[in-house]
Amino acid sequence: MYEEVGPTVSVFDRAYDDPVRVLDEDGEVVGDVPDLDDEALVEMYRHMRLARHFDGRAVSLQRQGRMGTYPPLSGQEGAQIGSATALAEDDWLVPSYREHGAALVRGLPLKQTLLYWMGHEAGNATPEDVNVFPVAVPIASQIPHATGAAWASKLRDENDAFLCYFGDGATSEGDFHEGVNFAGVFDTPTVFFCNNNQWAISVPRERQTRSATLAQKAEAYGIDGVQVDGMDPLAVYRVTTAALEKARDPETDRPRPTLIEAVQYRFGAHTTADDPTVYRDEDEVERWKAKDPIPRLEAYLRSEGVLNDERVAEIEAAVETRVADAIEAAEAEARPKPREMFEHAYAELPQELERQYEEFAAFREAHGDEAFLEE
């Protein structure tokens, strides 16, 4: 099922249920290795280790009451880092709420991500030189945004591609249909990247659709669809690179949009407010952990002589320091003021929101902040 086709065959000409792979679970080569030099491969590995360590620390911060609800990404580093690495400098990344690793690759500071989940509105202010859209918590709402931005870019005769992330649960939303259908009709330079991590909170993949794959949904919209092993970062890079190149090429004989289904698994909870033990059994989790993208890539790089114990130790130490520094910087910021909750949805605060804030302020004055901590 996972045997690779030859290098002259496009990834878009595969069967929908034949995921593209480059590395097997042990890091052995089973497909066409993308053209990346040693430093680029090590940088991909470094970003994956950084995303994993950041994720563990972020969960710990939430458990200690130092951060709000947080969506873990562990298990999805291969898909996030592999795909974001494929972006060109002027391309755009359109995230959902779990793409901390992908945004990191594009230059979003870790401090910024921490501030967002700590409740600071400043955390959603993307630096001007970082082509990353704001975090989108509502399910699938970012898909029409990505299509619209891509269409605008096309109308301006720009050469940018837009990579839009969402989960398997988002494919059940109307925004998914509307955004992908519009992209197909107007041939926009959009790559739709579905992180099929098997669970939409507690709803399993098989409860989302009768389709054998999510990639084949592309057929209904007249665009290309491809399934990739989302826990194989090199395969993800290869597929995403091909999709982005096609998106940028107005002369291609194929439709410019692509739907990628990256088959993977989230090791942890949907968010820190979730208890996955209620709906998943441990055997399932362990089976997927055997496909962990980080040791998979590390095994390959060691076999190629690119990594050794000394270099891995250096990367580990640098990762720990970088995350610790980001946490220290984020926690040094003054706690956000309650009024900020009301100030950033509109350019000018509507009268109704002003009234709600006044009620909120009166309640705080009468009862103190301790009232918000009561169960």
RAFENSUL-V17449 format. One line per field, one symbol per residue. ss: DSSP state (H for helix, E for strand, - for the rest). phi: phi as a letter, one per 20 degrees, with the letter a starting at -180 (. if undefined). psi: psi as a letter, one per 40 degrees, with the letter a starting at -180 (. if undefined). A space follows every 50 residues. Layout:
BEGIN
ss = ???
phi = ???
psi = ???
END
This chain:
BEGIN
ss = ----------HHH------E--E-----E--------HHHHHHHHHHHHH HHHHHHHHHHHHH-------------HHHHHHHHH------EEE-----H HHHHH----HHHHHHHH---HHHH-------E--------HHHHHHHHHH HHHHH------EEEEEEHHHHH-HHHHHHHHHHHHH---EEEEEEE--EE --EEHHH-------HHHHHHH--EEEEEE---HHHHHHHHHHHHHHHH-- -------EEEEEE------------HHH---HHHHHHHH---HHHHHHHH HHH-----HHHHHHHHHHHHHHHHHHHHHHH--------HHHH------- HHHHHHHHHHHHHHHHH-HHHHH--
phi = .effeffeeffedeffdcffcddefenefcbeffecfgffffffffffff fffgfffffffffemebfgcefdgodfffffffffffegefdddeecdef fffggeoffggffffgfenefffeefgfedecffgdeffmffffffffff fgfffemecddcddeaeffffeefffgffffffffelefddedeeeence ldefgfeeaeffcefffggfdmcfcbdcffddffffffffgffffffeef efedfffbdddeebbefefgbfedcfffccefffffffffdgffffffff fffemedbgffffffgffffffffffffffffffgfegfgfdedecfcff ffffffffffffffffdmffffefe
psi = dehiiieehideeiidfghhidiadeeiheahhighiddddddddddddd dddddddddddddeeeiahhhiehdedddddddddeiideiihhibeefd dddddeehidddddddeeehddeeghidehghiihhdhhededddddddd dddddefifiihhhiiidddeeiddddddddddddefighhhhhggeehg behideediehdiddeddddefiiiihiheegdddddddddddddddehe eieiidiihhhhhaihdaidieeigeedeiiddddddddeehdddddddd dddeediiddddddddddddddddddddddeeiiiiiddddeeedidhhi ddddddddddddddddeieddeei.
END
